[in-house]
Amino acid sequence: MVVVAGVLIMNFAKSGSTSNNEPEANIPDLPQSQWPAVSLTPTEDKTVPNSLGHFLEFRVQKINVQGAATMDYLLVYTTSDGGQQGVPGTVQLTGEDVDKKLLMGSASSGKYRFDSGVTTGTMTITFRNSKGTSMGKLATAFHLQSGDTVLTSVDGKFSYTLDKVAKGVFFITMPTFLQPDPSLYVVWHDGYGVFASDGKPHSGK
């Protein structure tokens, strides 16, 4: 394991536990009245060559969990060899949106290794009070694509067909719970959003 910009990158095997060793099954889902808007946007680190699509901009907006002091997050994704990797972290809640850039890979002494073949994964967030007691969690699945005209959600319930292939652009399709800031997405409908690495609109249906 290594630390990148204060974030622990580690091999991950599903254990059903949170970062505080609390069984995930014991943590209730957040009620709909407390849902935030969650999004992942493919991006890059301009100081790292060929990094486009290997970083994800993770945002949580419209946070409305009364009494929450911190939020745990856990990004889990599957690589081309079938293994799973996890990027966990915890942020202090200050009343502002959460915005983190997450690396799908590892870095050490300025050298980067990107995990290959990533197309699907999950993001789980858990809110905790000042005593560290869990208050509720949410989980969403994402689909990372590039070079395709049909962008689909992992559960197969949503699709967006581009009018033309967007060369060199990465897209993520995912449930967002609430609607994110319109400047972030290509399209949003019935709880699902499409997010593009170039931040531009892409026509389709």
For each residue, the residues with C-beta under 8 A, 3 or more apart:
1: 8 9 10 11
2: 8 9 106 107 108
3: 6 7 8 9
4: 7 9 103 106 107
5: 101 103
6: 3 89
7: 3 4 87 88 89 100 102 103
8: 1 2 3 87 88 89
9: 1 2 3 4 85 87 103 105 106 107
10: 1 85 86 88
11: 1 83 84 85 86
12: 76 84 85 86
13: 84
14: 76 84
15:
16: 23 24 25
17: 21 22 23 24
18: 21 22 24 27 72 74 126 134 137
19: 72 74 88 90
20: 72 128 132 134
21: 17 18
22: 17 18 26 27 134
23: 16 17 26 27
24: 16 17 18 27 124 137
25: 16
26: 22 23 134
27: 18 22 23 24 126 134 136 137
28: 136 137
29: 136 137 138
30: 34 35 65 127 135 136 137 138
31: 34 35 136
32: 35
33: 64
34: 30 31 64 65 66 136
35: 30 31 32 64 138 177 178
36: 60 61 62 63 64 65 125 138 177 178
37: 59 60 61 62 176 177 178 179 180 181
38: 59 60 123 125 138 140 174 176 177 180
39: 57 58 59 61 174 176 180 184 185 193 195
40: 56 57 58 59 75 123 142 172 174 195
41: 56 57 59 172 184 195 196 197 199
42: 52 53 55 56 57 144 170 171 172 195 196 197
43: 52 55 56 57 101 197
44: 48 51 52 53 54 55 197
45: 48 51 55 101 103
46:
47:
48: 44 45 51 112
49:
50: 54 114
51: 44 45 48 54 55 112 114
52: 42 43 44 55 168 170 197
53: 42 44 144 146 170 197
54: 44 50 51 103 104 105 114 115
55: 42 43 44 45 51 52 101 102 103 104
56: 40 41 42 43 75 101 102 104 172
57: 39 40 41 42 43 99 100 101 102
58: 39 40 73 75 98 99 100 101 102 123
59: 37 38 39 40 41 97 98 99 100 180 184
60: 36 37 38 63 71 73 97 98 125
61: 36 37 39 97 98 178 180 181
62: 36 37 178
63: 36 60 68 71 93 95 97 98
64: 33 34 35 36
65: 30 34 36 68 127 135 136
66: 34
67: 129 130 135
68: 63 65 71 93 127 128 129 135
69: 92 93 128 129 130
70: 90 91 92 93 127 128 132
71: 60 63 68 90 91 93 98 125 126 127 128
72: 18 19 20 88 89 90 125 126 128
73: 58 60 88 89 90 91 98 100 123 124 125 126
74: 18 19 86 87 88 89 123 124 125
75: 40 56 58 86 87 88 102 104 121 122 123
76: 12 14 84 85 86 87 121 122 123 124
77: 84 85 104 115 118 120 121 122
78: 82 83 84 118 119 120 121
79: 82 83 84 85 115 116 117 118
80: 116 117 118
81: 117
82: 78 79
83: 11 78 79
84: 11 12 13 14 76 77 78 79
85: 9 10 11 12 76 77 79 104 115
86: 10 11 12 74 75 76
87: 7 8 9 74 75 76 102 103 104
88: 7 8 10 19 72 73 74 75
89: 6 7 8 72 73 74 100 102
90: 19 70 71 72 73
91: 70 71 73 98 100
92: 69 70
93: 63 68 69 70 71 98 127
94:
95: 63
96:
97: 59 60 61 63
98: 58 59 60 61 63 71 73 91 93
99: 57 58 59
100: 7 57 58 59 73 89 91
101: 5 43 45 55 56 57 58
102: 7 55 56 57 58 75 87 89
103: 4 5 7 9 45 54 55 87 106 107 112
104: 54 55 56 75 77 85 87 114 115 118
105: 9 54 112 113 114 115
106: 2 4 9 103 112 113
107: 2 4 9 103 110 111 112 113
108: 2 111
109:
110: 107
111: 107 108
112: 48 51 103 105 106 107
113: 105 106 107
114: 50 51 54 104 105
115: 54 77 79 85 104 105 118
116: 79 80
117: 79 80 81
118: 77 78 79 80 104 115 121 144
119: 78 143 144 145
120: 77 78 141 142 143 144 154
121: 75 76 77 78 118 141 142 144
122: 75 76 77 139 140 141 142
123: 38 40 58 73 74 75 76 139 140 142 174
124: 24 73 74 76 137 138 139
125: 36 38 60 71 72 73 74 137 138 139
126: 18 27 71 72 73 134 136 137
127: 30 65 68 70 71 93 134 135 136 137
128: 20 68 69 70 71 72 131 132 133 134 135
129: 67 68 69 132 133 135
130: 67 69
131: 128
132: 20 70 128 129
133: 128 129
134: 18 20 22 26 27 126 127 128 137
135: 30 65 67 68 127 128 129
136: 27 28 29 30 31 34 65 126 127
137: 18 24 27 28 29 30 124 125 126 127 134
138: 29 30 35 36 38 124 125 177
139: 122 123 124 125
140: 38 122 123 174 175 176 177
141: 120 121 122 153 154 155 174 175
142: 40 120 121 122 123 154 172 173 174
143: 119 120 151 152 153 154 172 173 174
144: 42 53 118 119 120 121 170 171 172
145: 119 148 151 152 170 171 172 173
146: 53 168 169 170 171
147: 165 167
148: 145 151 162 165 171
149: 161 162 164 165 204
150: 159 160 161 162
151: 143 145 148 159 160 161 162 171 173 194
152: 143 145 156 158 159 160 173
153: 141 143 156 157 158 159 173 174 175 192
154: 120 141 142 143 173 174
155: 141 158
156: 152 153
157: 153 192
158: 152 153 155 173 189 190 192
159: 150 151 152 153 173
160: 150 151 152 173 186 187 194 204 205
161: 149 150 151 204 205
162: 148 149 150 151 165 166 202 203 204
163: 202 203 204
164: 149
165: 147 148 149 162
166: 162 169 171 196 198 202
167: 147
168: 52 146
169: 146 166 196 197 198 202
170: 42 52 53 144 145 146 196 197
171: 42 144 145 146 148 151 166 186 194 195 196 197 202
172: 40 41 42 56 142 143 144 145 194 195
173: 142 143 145 151 152 153 154 158 159 160 192 193 194 195
174: 38 39 40 123 140 141 142 143 153 154 192 193 195
175: 140 141 153 191 192 193
176: 37 38 39 140 179 180 185 188 191 192 193
177: 35 36 37 38 138 140 191
178: 35 36 37 61 62
179: 37 176 182 188 193
180: 37 38 39 59 61 176 184 185 188 193
181: 37 61 184
182: 179 185 188
183:
184: 39 41 59 180 181 193 195
185: 39 176 180 182 188 193 194 195
186: 160 171 193 194 195 196 201 202 204
187: 160 193 194 204
188: 176 179 180 182 185 192 193 194
189: 158 192
190: 158
191: 175 176 177
192: 153 157 158 173 174 175 176 188 189
193: 39 173 174 175 176 179 180 184 185 186 187 188
194: 151 160 171 172 173 185 186 187 188 202
195: 39 40 41 42 171 172 173 174 184 185 186
196: 41 42 166 169 170 171 186 199 200 202
197: 41 42 43 44 52 53 169 170 171
198: 166 169
199: 41 196
200: 196
201: 186
202: 162 163 166 169 171 186 194 196
203: 162 163
204: 149 160 161 162 163 186 187
205: 160 161
